[in-house]
Amino acid sequence: MINRVVLVGRLTKDPDLRYTPSGAAVTRFTLAVNRTFSNAQGEKEADFINCTVWRKQAENTANFLKKGSLAGVEGRIQTGSYEGQDGKRVYTTEVVADSVQFLEPKSANSNSDRSQGQQPSYQQNQPTSQPSQQNNRTRVDQDPFSSGSGPIEVSDDDLPF
């Protein structure tokens, strides 16, 4: 059986990054995907697809994408249900992403810090013991690649393959 989805669309709002109690990053966002045909009035319509991405891809998605960003998502469809506050069964459908591709250059998606000439620097985010107080972005103090202080440690979880 095959359950594979590939989508290209724009984010409808900024991604929502959170951490599970065990420290795993999870980001949720909605992708607006244009339909390939027009309706009876000749207008293009779009589908709004909820997406979830986990771990390092979740942090990268939250740090580098924002409302309006063009993104490619590859993953699988997952369905579920829960009982709503009114006692009725609510059914959900979402794409659980294995991969999120950023399809625009950074300059097309720049924020106010970058437009003022500040260069971003990056470091791997370490989960804190208080995830609820975590800022929704990976904060950075220095570029880990700028110093020659030794080899860079890479775990299997950091590799995309």
C-alpha atoms as one frame of an Amber mdcrd trajectory, in Angstrom:
protein
   0.000   0.000   0.000   1.182   3.488  -0.788   0.405   6.648   1.163   2.554
   9.405  -0.387   1.735  13.089  -0.830   3.689  15.829  -2.602   2.381  19.410
  -2.329   3.564  22.868  -3.345   1.839  25.903  -1.893   2.095  28.966   0.317
   1.806  29.117   4.096  -1.411  30.807   5.242   0.176  32.034   8.509   3.455
  31.755  10.402   4.327  28.161  11.435   3.541  27.168  15.042   6.561  25.525
  16.749   6.023  23.683  20.030   7.853  21.044  22.033   6.466  17.820  23.462
   7.077  17.065  27.161   9.965  14.820  26.066  11.550  17.714  24.139  10.660
  16.740  20.544   9.984  19.718  18.269   6.696  19.746  16.330   5.582  22.439
  13.909   2.096  22.825  12.455   1.159  24.994   9.503  -1.469  25.266   6.776
  -0.503  25.190   3.116  -2.719  26.849   0.488  -2.440  24.749  -2.681  -3.968
  26.056  -5.911  -6.200  23.723  -7.881  -5.223  23.135 -11.510  -8.657  24.078
 -12.866 -11.014  27.048 -12.576 -14.537  27.030 -11.143 -17.702  27.883 -13.122
 -16.982  31.611 -12.710 -13.470  31.169 -14.166 -11.738  31.722 -10.809  -8.910
  29.599  -9.435  -9.645  27.909  -6.127  -7.276  26.611  -3.460  -7.286  23.823
  -0.918  -6.045  24.556   2.596  -4.107  21.562   3.871  -2.978  21.145   7.476
   0.601  19.892   7.793   2.690  18.664  10.725   6.459  18.211  10.750   8.657
  16.817  13.533  12.140  17.200  15.063  14.905  19.155  13.278  12.746  19.720
  10.168  10.159  21.285  12.515  12.700  23.753  13.899  14.022  24.597  10.420
  10.490  25.133   9.115   9.628  27.484  11.993  12.897  29.399  11.659  12.965
  29.905   7.892   9.349  30.004   6.700   6.622  32.531   7.445   3.179  33.502
   6.190   3.240  33.613   2.381   6.392  31.488   1.973   6.401  29.059  -0.947
   7.128  25.542   0.272   7.160  21.983  -0.996   5.964  19.253   1.347   6.451
  15.513   0.978   4.849  13.119   3.419   1.812  10.978   4.139  -1.865  11.575
   4.866  -2.978  10.788   8.391  -6.573  10.778   9.590  -7.932  10.848  13.108
 -10.910  11.823  15.208 -11.792  13.145  18.625 -14.891  14.087  20.573 -15.641
  17.811  20.328 -16.857  20.012  23.168 -20.424  19.559  21.927 -20.071  15.771
  22.190 -19.995  15.226  18.418 -17.227  13.271  16.694 -14.758  15.532  14.825
 -12.729  13.978  12.001  -9.291  15.300  11.048  -7.048  14.899   8.009  -3.484
  16.197   7.843  -0.220  15.642   6.031   2.603  14.409   8.252   5.643  15.762
   6.430   8.853  13.804   6.030  10.423  16.693   4.138   9.731  20.424   3.813
  11.546  22.233   0.989  11.997  26.000   1.031  11.244  27.047  -2.553  12.174
  30.732  -2.420  15.514  32.418  -1.811  15.993  33.934   1.629  15.892  37.436
   0.153  12.307  36.847  -1.011  11.357  35.903   2.544  13.455  38.344   4.564
  12.370  39.660   7.945  13.019  43.082   9.494  16.333  42.028  11.115  17.835
  41.047   7.783  16.495  44.116   5.993  18.453  46.259   8.463  21.707  44.605
   7.404  22.144  42.174  10.287  23.455  38.801   9.197  21.819  35.740  10.798
  23.951  33.113  12.498  22.941  29.594  13.395  23.332  27.036  16.141  21.590
  23.783  16.955  18.735  24.296  19.405  18.832  22.247  22.609  15.440  21.553
  24.251  15.060  23.106  27.674  13.463  21.571  30.728  10.667  24.166  30.437
   9.373  23.867  26.835   6.397  26.120  27.544   8.759  29.063  28.128  10.744
  28.339  24.949  10.765  31.090  22.356   9.106  29.922  19.146  12.352  30.359
  17.222  15.803  28.867  17.599  17.875  31.671  19.097  21.444  32.040  18.009
  24.497  33.547  19.639  27.268  32.670  17.228  28.015  30.852  14.014  29.248
  27.350  14.978  31.116  27.123  11.670  33.170  30.298  12.170  35.613  28.971
  14.779  38.219  26.301  14.158  37.672  24.783  17.603  37.567  21.189  16.370
  35.402  18.719  14.504  31.674  19.239  14.185  29.639  16.484  15.812  26.736
  15.226  13.668  24.272  12.632  14.944  22.278  10.247  12.745  19.127  12.275
  13.550  20.676  15.339  11.860  21.224  13.558   8.536  18.512  13.853   5.859
  19.078  10.302   4.565
